[in-house]
Amino acid sequence: MLVFATETSCDETSVCVMENKSIVEHITFSQEIHKKHGGVVPELASRSHLEKIQIITNQLFYKRNIEPQKIDLFAATCGPGLIGSLLVGSTFTKSLAISSKKPFIPINHLEGHIHSTSFNNSIKYPSLILLLTGGHTQIYLMQNENHIELLGESVDDAIGEAFDKTAKLIGLPYPGGAEIEKQALNGDENKFILPKPLVKEKNFNFSFSGIKTHVSLLTKKNKIDKQFTKDLSASFQKNISEILIEKLERGLKRLDYFNKNIRSISIVGGVSNNKYIRNKIENFFINKNIEIYYPLKEMMADNAAMIAWACIKNYNEQKVDLFFKPQPRMSVITN
């Protein structure tokens, strides 16, 4: 099965051709225009997708000498995300499907992340999925590869959003996640004590907006120099890691009580690139008989490869829907 997929939910324009369990070609264009604005501007994102998606698609087909008519399935992210960006990618992909007289499959962006670790890992079930992106922070339970259940999510800011907002407050450029991680390498992670909202609540929900407010107060009380930036970055990163670990630990105890013996945890989404967070979680679970999985590096941030893989994993004729309308607030259908 040869699948062509696009991903345009936010500010990454990505296309991929996948054959069964092999990435034939994968091209992702990251929009630089948002850096000067300190965050994604939806209108600019849509325009950039319009400018780039046909160019990189032609590059992909030319590089691998593939004609659209040879594609078996066409898939596109249809939500959640920015409505203008979703419309560009889905409409473009539908057009290719129509011209090639092949099926079009709408794909949920979040399901792309959820299934991404199964591309390069043999998942042990039951499994938890810790989804960490710029727009979402969620925990899912997978009893098996077909059963997905949402256990909890952020009630306000997503974890990636918290990184970006904190970075902006201390004068670091967008996107803020990588910048904070870099600054934190030479900072004192015990310099500032930051709040841990909802961490002791008996649920899987998160809250990060209060941390941003606390950081804002610190910037008003302190001189924002190089050392402050390094120390605050290190303290923030440590605090985020502790929140994730404590939530996972408490959640696992409750799941064990209900005989949900978790055998693995998948950490997915762009924030899973953070090496500090990864090391902290790995060290915590090292002697707990729980496997830790990550996607391929090229499948961590928003990308079309995970969309193609989700299409292959979930394909059936009932999911073919050329008239599916993009949904900016689409949620995962739980079983």
C-alpha positions in Angstrom: 0.0 0.0 0.0 1.4 3.4 -1.1 0.1 6.3 1.0 0.6 10.0 0.4 -0.1 12.2 3.4 0.0 15.9 4.3 0.3 17.6 7.7 -0.6 21.4 7.9 -2.3 21.7 11.3 -0.1 24.6 12.5 3.2 26.0 11.2 4.8 23.0 9.7 4.2 22.1 6.0 4.9 18.4 5.7 4.3 15.7 3.0 5.2 12.1 3.0 5.0 9.0 0.9 4.9 5.7 2.9 4.8 2.2 1.6 3.6 -0.3 4.2 6.1 0.3 7.1 8.7 2.2 5.1 9.1 5.9 4.7 9.7 6.4 0.9 10.2 10.1 1.2 9.4 12.8 3.8 9.8 16.5 3.5 8.9 19.1 6.2 9.2 22.8 5.8 9.3 24.8 9.1 7.9 28.3 8.8 10.5 30.9 10.1 8.2 33.9 9.6 6.6 33.5 13.0 9.9 34.1 15.0 9.7 37.9 14.7 6.1 37.8 16.1 7.0 35.6 19.1 4.4 33.0 18.2 2.3 31.5 15.4 0.2 34.0 13.4 -2.7 31.9 11.8 -3.1 34.0 8.7 0.7 33.9 8.0 0.7 30.2 8.6 -2.1 29.6 6.0 -0.4 31.7 3.4 2.9 29.9 3.9 1.2 26.5 3.5 -0.4 27.8 0.3 3.1 28.8 -1.0 5.0 25.7 0.0 2.7 22.6 -0.2 2.7 22.3 -3.9 6.4 23.0 -4.2 7.5 20.3 -1.7 5.0 17.8 -3.1 6.5 18.2 -6.6 9.9 17.8 -5.0 8.8 14.6 -3.3 7.3 13.0 -6.4 10.2 14.1 -8.6 12.9 12.9 -6.2 11.4 9.4 -6.0 10.0 9.3 -9.6 6.5 8.7 -8.3 3.3 9.7 -10.2 0.2 10.6 -8.1 -1.7 7.9 -10.0 0.5 5.3 -8.4 -0.6 6.3 -4.9 -3.2 4.0 -3.3 -4.5 6.2 -0.5 -4.4 10.0 0.1 -4.5 11.2 3.7 -4.4 14.6 5.4 -4.7 16.1 8.9 -8.2 17.3 9.3 -8.0 18.5 12.9 -7.4 19.6 15.5 -5.5 22.7 14.5 -5.7 26.2 12.8 -8.7 26.1 10.5 -7.0 28.0 7.7 -4.0 25.7 7.8 -6.2 22.6 8.0 -8.2 23.8 4.9 -5.0 24.3 2.8 -3.6 20.8 3.5 -6.9 18.9 3.3 -8.2 20.6 0.2 -4.9 20.2 -1.6 -4.8 16.4 -0.7 -8.5 15.9 -1.7 -7.7 17.5 -5.1 -4.9 15.0 -5.7 -7.2 12.1 -4.6 -10.0 13.3 -7.0 -7.6 13.7 -9.9 -6.1 10.3 -9.3 -9.5 8.7 -8.6 -8.2 7.3 -5.3 -9.7 7.3 -1.7 -9.2 10.2 0.7 -8.8 9.5 4.4 -9.2 12.3 7.0 -6.7 11.8 9.9 -6.8 13.1 13.4 -3.5 14.9 14.2 -3.6 13.6 17.8 -4.0 10.0 16.6 -1.0 10.6 14.4 1.1 11.3 17.6 -0.5 8.6 19.6 0.3 5.9 17.0 3.8 7.3 16.2 5.8 5.1 18.6 4.3 1.9 17.1 6.2 2.6 13.9 9.6 1.9 15.4 8.7 0.0 18.6 6.8 -3.2 19.5 4.4 -1.8 22.0 3.7 -3.7 25.2 0.1 -3.2 26.3 -1.6 -1.9 28.4 0.3 1.3 27.6 0.1 5.0 28.6 0.6 7.7 26.0 2.0 11.0 27.3 1.3 13.5 24.5 3.3 16.7 24.9 2.9 19.4 22.1 2.5 23.1 21.6 -1.3 22.8 21.6 -2.0 19.7 23.8 -0.9 18.0 27.0 -2.8 14.7 27.4 -2.6 11.2 28.8 -4.2 8.3 27.1 -4.6 4.7 28.0 -4.3 2.1 25.3 -5.5 -1.4 26.4 -4.4 -2.6 22.9 -3.6 -0.9 19.6 -7.3 -0.4 18.8 -8.5 0.9 22.2 -7.7 4.6 23.1 -9.1 6.2 26.2 -8.4 9.8 27.3 -7.5 9.9 31.0 -6.6 13.6 31.4 -5.4 16.8 29.8 -4.4 20.3 30.5 -7.2 22.5 31.7 -5.5 25.7 30.3 -2.1 26.1 28.6 -0.5 23.2 26.9 3.1 22.3 27.9 4.7 23.5 24.7 2.7 26.8 25.0 4.1 27.1 28.6 7.6 26.8 27.3 7.0 29.4 24.6 5.4 31.9 26.9 8.0 31.5 29.6 10.8 31.9 26.9 9.1 35.1 25.7 8.9 36.5 29.3 12.6 36.1 29.8 13.6 37.4 26.4 14.3 34.2 24.5 13.2 33.8 20.8 10.4 31.6 19.5 10.0 28.7 19.5 10.9 28.7 23.2 11.3 25.0 24.0 14.7 24.4 22.5 15.9 27.8 23.7 15.0 27.1 27.3 16.6 23.6 27.1 19.8 25.2 25.8 19.9 28.0 28.5 19.2 25.5 31.3 22.4 23.6 30.6 24.4 26.3 32.5 21.7 27.3 35.0 21.0 26.4 38.7 17.8 24.4 38.6 17.3 24.9 42.4 17.4 28.7 42.2 13.7 29.3 41.9 10.8 27.3 43.4 7.9 27.3 41.0 4.3 26.2 41.6 3.0 22.7 40.7 -0.7 23.3 39.9 -3.1 20.2 40.2 -0.2 17.9 40.9 -1.8 16.4 44.0 -5.3 16.2 42.5 -6.6 12.6 42.0 -6.9 12.9 38.3 -4.6 13.0 35.2 -5.3 16.7 34.5 -2.6 19.4 34.1 -2.4 23.1 34.5 0.5 25.3 33.4 -0.9 28.9 33.2 -0.1 29.5 36.9 3.6 28.7 36.3 3.7 31.4 33.6 2.1 33.9 35.9 4.7 33.1 38.6 7.5 33.5 36.0 6.0 36.9 35.0 6.2 38.0 38.7 9.8 36.9 38.9 10.8 38.9 35.9 9.4 42.0 37.6 11.3 41.4 40.8 14.7 40.4 39.2 17.1 41.9 36.7 16.7 39.8 33.5 20.4 39.2 32.8 22.2 36.1 31.4 22.5 34.3 34.7 18.8 35.0 35.6 17.8 33.6 32.2 19.9 30.4 32.7 18.7 29.8 36.3 15.0 30.5 35.5 15.2 28.2 32.4 16.8 25.4 34.5 14.3 25.8 37.4 11.3 25.9 34.9 12.5 22.8 33.1 13.0 20.9 36.4 9.6 21.9 37.6 7.9 20.7 34.5 9.7 17.4 34.7 8.6 16.9 38.3 5.0 17.7 37.4 5.0 15.1 34.7 6.6 12.4 36.8 4.4 13.0 39.8 1.3 12.9 37.7 2.4 9.7 36.1 3.4 8.1 39.4 0.1 8.9 41.1 -1.8 7.9 38.0 -0.1 4.5 37.8 -0.9 3.8 41.4 -4.6 4.4 40.7 -4.5 2.3 37.5 -2.9 -0.6 39.4 -5.7 -0.4 41.9 -8.1 -1.0 39.1 -5.9 -3.9 37.8 -4.7 -1.9 34.8 -1.1 -3.1 35.0 0.7 -0.7 32.7 3.6 -2.2 30.8 4.9 0.8 28.8 4.7 4.6 28.4 5.0 6.3 25.1 6.2 9.9 25.2 5.2 11.7 22.0 4.9 15.2 20.4 7.4 18.0 19.9 8.3 18.4 23.6 9.5 14.7 23.7 12.6 16.1 22.0 13.6 17.6 25.3 16.5 15.5 26.5 16.3 16.7 30.2 12.7 15.7 30.5 13.4 12.3 28.8 16.3 11.6 31.1 14.3 12.4 34.2 11.4 10.2 33.2 13.7 7.4 32.2 15.6 7.5 35.4 12.4 7.5 37.5 11.1 4.4 35.7 14.4 2.5 35.3 13.6 -0.2 38.0 9.8 -0.3 37.6 9.4 -2.8 34.8 7.8 -0.2 32.5 9.2 0.3 29.0 9.6 3.9 27.8 9.1 4.5 24.0 9.7 7.4 21.7 8.9 8.0 18.0 11.6 8.4 15.4 13.1 11.8 15.7 11.5 12.9 12.4 8.1 11.8 13.8 8.2 13.7 17.1 7.2 17.2 16.0 4.3 17.8 13.6 5.0 15.8 10.5 3.3 13.9 7.6 5.0 10.6 8.3 2.9 10.0 11.4 -0.2 11.0 9.4 0.7 8.4 6.8 1.3 5.8 9.5 -2.0 6.5 11.3 -3.7 6.1 7.9 -2.1 2.7 7.3 -2.8 1.6 10.9 -6.5 2.5 10.8 -7.4 2.2 7.2 -10.8 0.6 6.3 -13.2 1.5 3.6 -15.7 3.0 6.1 -13.2 5.8 6.9 -13.0 7.0 3.3 -14.7 10.5 3.3 -13.9 13.0 0.5 -16.5 15.4 2.0 -15.1 15.4 5.6 -14.8 19.0 6.8 -11.7 20.0 8.9 -12.5 20.4 12.6 -10.2 22.8 14.5 -11.3 21.2 17.8 -11.4 17.6 16.8 -11.0 15.1 19.6 -9.9 11.5 19.6 -12.7 9.1 19.4 -12.2 6.8 22.4 -13.3 3.2 22.5 
